[in-house]
Amino acid sequence: MQIVLMRIFHDRVEKKFTADTDSGKAYLEYETSGNTIRTLSVFVPESQRGKGIAKKLLDACIAYSHRNSLNLVPVCSYAKKKLEKQQS
């Protein structure tokens, strides 16, 4: 696996974590309600998949939820799969 160093941006207005790639933006969209944050979708441009970008976006979301004492609820399939793996 190729290691990709990149900066993750958090847009609180649009409720997205984003990363610029050579092929466009990658992002994780979420919604909040009370003390809950839900991951809605993760997108990485096709040519950039398999480089760990989606994981970096999810890690940023997890860190944000911990810093802000939010309950993280994975709704999108990617987050569900990754978080289930971490718990087992």
Beta strands, then each sheet from edge to edge (+ up, - down):
strand 1: 9-11
strand 2: 16-21
strand 3: 24-33
strand 4: 36-43
strand 5: 71-74
sheet 1: 1+ 2- 3+ 4- 5-
end
